[in-house]
Each structure stands twice: as structure tokens, then as C-alpha cells.
Amino acid sequence: MGDVVLVQRVTRSRINFLSSGFAALCRTKRKLSGMTCICFFLIALPARAESYAETTFDNLAHTLVRFNVFDIKDDSLIDDYAMITDCDLFKAFYKDDFKWNQVRKAIRESIRLNIATYPIAYYYTTTVRLDRYNFKFKNFGFDDSATIRGINVFQFFQGTNFKCDKFSPKNIPVTYRAFLDQPVSIDDLPIGEEDARDLLHRMDGVGNTKHTIYAKFLLRVVNIDPLRQFDKFDGKEHFTQSMSRMDEEIHLDVRLDAVNFYEDQEMTRLLYSYRP
């Protein structure tokens, strides 16, 4: 088996397989040296502590690695990880046992180089509706049909239908829920009278007659219990955080950093920032 060629670029925080350009490079290497060549980027950016990531499957898989939730020396788990984080790479090499074994080694090296850049904080978005303005307390209450009251669980990701080619993860769970240690309730949006009047005028002007605003929860992961291997009743191996639960969910313990409220769906016009 030939060597794995690693092309390093400082551009993004994940392995990014660029099939066309790399295929040409691999053909050149094969012609020059006769090696079997597997090419992909190992990418290293400095970690951004205040960056809140989108709750995508690949981001969450990276977070699992950063919190040492599963053993990356386990081939079955690293195969699932590759399927989730770089499906193109998986599809290109998984069917060839010898090439794939080289890819596994390269993925583990990539993790070693980039683990400090993997996300530890996420954002979660929802909507609320403004109730009538309170002139005494200078705020809008929230309509009971869309409010923030006693929230402590966030559905981060549901990947039941996830597939890479015809494959699905066998060992890494596909459902992710985040839990606060204390529920959060926010009863109102503080805003002065003049600003409140202007806000309602702008909302009505764009047809937002229900006075919907957009809330962005900024959540920081503080702990994820490791996956443990158990035998199912059918005798097959099963990875779960809790034998008593035996489900296929990952539970993340998170801390609330802030909740930002925005006027627009694009979340560019900040109205208020709540900090616990």
C-alpha cells in the first residue's frame, strides 16, 4: 500500500475533500512515483472562543471529538465520524479496504491538528410575538402563543434520515438535545416609547402584523457524557451514554451565555440582549 499524501492549507476547520482538483494531483503523483495517493486538506484555524456554530451534524460530531465522547482509535466510530463530517471522502474511498485504512490514519492526524478549532458553542433560534406595550414599565410583554417560559431543553439536531450514499451511522447517535441546568424565562422586551412606536411602524409596514421578532439563544457546551459500549438484547454492540436509557440520543449539558432579540429574520437589527 502506498503512502497517503496530505496537502495542508490554513483555510477552514474541517477536512474538505475537493475531488476534481485532488484527483488531478493524485494522478500526477501516481505517474511520478507510482504511489497510491489519497489527497485531502488538513485544515487548521485558530479556535474562536466567542463563535457560535450552527447545529449541523458535522459540527456536532466535531464537538463530540473535542469532548472525548468516543474513542477515535475505534475504527467503527471513526468510520461513522468520517461519514458524518465528510461524506464525499467516505464515498470516494470507503469501498477500498486498503485505501480506507490509510484515510482513517489521516483523519486521526487531522483531528490531532485541528481539535482546538472544533465548536464548543452553538446558537439556537426561535420566534416570539410582542404583546401590547406597557407604558409603566417601558417594555413589550410576549404573547402567550409564542413566548419564552421555563425553557431548558433544545432540540439541536434530528438526523434520523441521514445517509451518506447508501450508508447511515451505526454507532454514533443521530439525535442531539441540549439541556440547561436551570430553565430560562424571559417575560418582556425592554424598549423606550419612541423606539417602540418606530418598531411597530416598521413591522406593520412590511406586513409583520403579528409583531413577530426573532430570538437567538447563545449556548456553550460544558459537558457531554461519553459513549459507552453495551450489548443490546439482540446481542449486537450498542453505543450509548446511558445503559438505563439505551436510546440513540446524545445529551449535551449547556450554559446560557445570552439571548439576543432581533427585529429581522436575518438577525442584523438587534433589539435587546438578555444575559442571565
N, C-alpha and C positions, 0 to 999 in steps of 0.2 A: 504494500500500500504506500502510495506516495505521500509527500508532505502536504500539510494544509498551509495555504498562503493567506496570511492575514494582512489586509490593507487597512491601515489606521488613518482615520480622519477625525478631527475635532469639530464635529458639526451638530450631532444630536445625541440624545441619551438612550438610544436603543440600537440594537443590531438592525441594520437596514440593508436588506438584500436587493441589489439593483441588477436584475437578471441580464438585461441586454448588454450593458457595459461590462459587467463582470464576466459574462460568457465569452466575450471577445478577448478579455485579458487572460482568461483561463486557457483559451485555445492557443494564444501566443505562448504562454508558459509551457503548455504541453508540447508544442512544436519545438521550443528551445531546449527543454530539459527532460521531456518525457514523463514529468510528474503527473500524478492525478491531482487536480487543482480545485480546491473549493475556496471561493472568494466571497468574503462579505466584510462589511465595515465593523470594526470595533471602535466605538464612539465614546468619547469622554468629555462631558461638560462639567464645570463646577456645579455642585449642588446649590439650589436656590431655596434657602430655608423658608422664605415667605411666599413661595409659589404654590398655588393651589391647583391641583391637577383635575382633569375630567375623570369621572369614574368609569373608565373603559376597562375592558377585560385585561388588555395587555398592561395598562398602568397598575391595576390591582395585582396582577401576577408579579410585577416587579416589586411591589410593596411586600408581598409575601416573602420574596427572597431577602429583601432588606431586613425584615424582622425574623429571619431564620425560621420561617414557619415550616419549611420542609427541607429535607436533606438533598442538596444538589448533586451529591455523589450517587444518588439513586437514579438509574437510567430511565426507569418508567416515569418518574416525576420530571426529569429534565426533558423527556420527550414531550410530555404534556405542556411544559413551560414553553418549549420551542413552538409547539403547535399554536399556542395562545399568542405569543409575542411576535412571532414571525412566520406566518402561515406560508408565505412564498418560499422561504428557506426550507421549511418542513416538506412541502410538496416536491421541491426540486431534488432532495437528497434522501428522504426517509426510506424509500424503497430499496436503496442500495445499502446493505448492512455495513459494508466496509467504509464507504464514504460517510455514512451517517455516524459511525463511531468516531470519525475524525471531527465531524461537526460538533458532536457532544463535547469533545475536549475544547474546541474553540469557543463554544458557548460558555463553558465554565470559566475559561480565561476572560471572556468578555464580562461576565458577572464580577469577577475579581477586580477588574479595572474600573467598572462603572457603578458598583453597588452604592457608592456615596451619592450618586445622582438620582437614584430611584425615588419616586414620590413617597412622602410621609404625610402629606396634607391634601385634602380634597375639598371641592365645592359641591354643594347640592342646592338646586334651585326649585322654587315653588312660587305660587302666586297667592296674594291676599287681596281683599277688597276693602276699600275705605268706607267707613260708615260716616255719619254726619259729623261735621266739625264741632268740637267742644270749645266754645269761646272762653270758658272759665279757665280751662287747663291748657289751652293753646295746643290742641292736638286733634288728630283724627283717631277715632276708635276703628276697630276692624269689624267688618260684617261677620256675623256668625256663620255664614255659608262658606267663608274662606278666611280662616284665622290661624293664629299660632298659639296653641294652648296645650300644654302638657306633652310636648313632643320630645321623645328620647330615642326613637328608632328611625333609621333612614335606610330605605331600600337602595343600596348603591348600584347593584348590577344583578340582572337575571339573564343567564346565558344558557337556558335550557335547550335552545335550538342552535347553539353554536356548533359550527362544523368547519373544519379545515379540509378541503377536498371532501372525502367521504368519512373522515375521522372525527371523533369527538374525544375530549379529555376523559380518561378512565379513572384518574386518581386525584387530580386537583379539582375541588368543588367548583361549580359554575354559578352559584348564587352567593351574593355578598350583602351582609347587612351590618350597619354601623350602629353602635349603642353609646349614648351618653350616660354617665353615671348619675346625673340628675336631669329630670325633664326641664325643658325650657318653655316659658310662656312669655309672650310679648303682647301687651294689651293695647298699645297705641303707637302712633307715629307723631312725635313732637314736630311742630312746624308753626311758624308765625302766621298771623292772619293774612297779611298781604301775600306771602308766599303760597298759603293755602288757596286763596282765591285764584291766583295765577295758575296754580297746578290744576285746579278743577276746570278752568277755562281751556287750558291746553288739552286736557283729556277729552272734554266734550268736543273740542274742535277736530280731533282725529277719530271721533266715533267711539271712544272708550267711555261709554255712558255708565258702565257698571263700576267704573273707577278702580280698575284692577292695577295693582302695582306688583313688582317682582322682587322676591326675597332670595338672597344668596347666602346660604349658610357656609361659613368657613370652618372646616373641621380638621383637626390634627389627630392623626393616629398615635395612640400612646401604648397600645399593646395588642398583639394578636397571639392567641394561644397556638402552640404548634400542632401540626397534623400528626396524629398517631396512627399506627397501623394495627388494625384488628381484623379478625376473621368474621365474615358475615355468616349468617345461618346456612348459606349455601356452600360454605367452605372457602369462598373466594376472599382474597385480600381486600381490605377497605380502608381508606384513609379518611379520618375524621378528627375533629377537635375534641370530641367527647363521645366516649363509648355509650354513655347513657342516652345521648341524643341519636347517635348513629344516622345523622342526616347528611345531606350533601350541601351544607351551607358553611360559609366562612363568616364568623362573627368577629368584628373589629371593635375594639374599645377606642372611643374618640373623645377629644376635648373640644368644646366650642370656643373658637377664637373670637368670632363676631358673626353678626347677621347684618348684611347690607341690604338696604331697600332702594330700589331703582324705579324711576318713572317709566323707563322704556324697556322693551323686551331684550334689546341688545345690551342692556345694563351698562350704559355710558353716562346716564344722568343720575347721580347719587342723590337720594333724598335724606337718608338718615342711616347711621351706623350704630347698631346696638352692640355693646360689649358687656359680657357677664361680669 
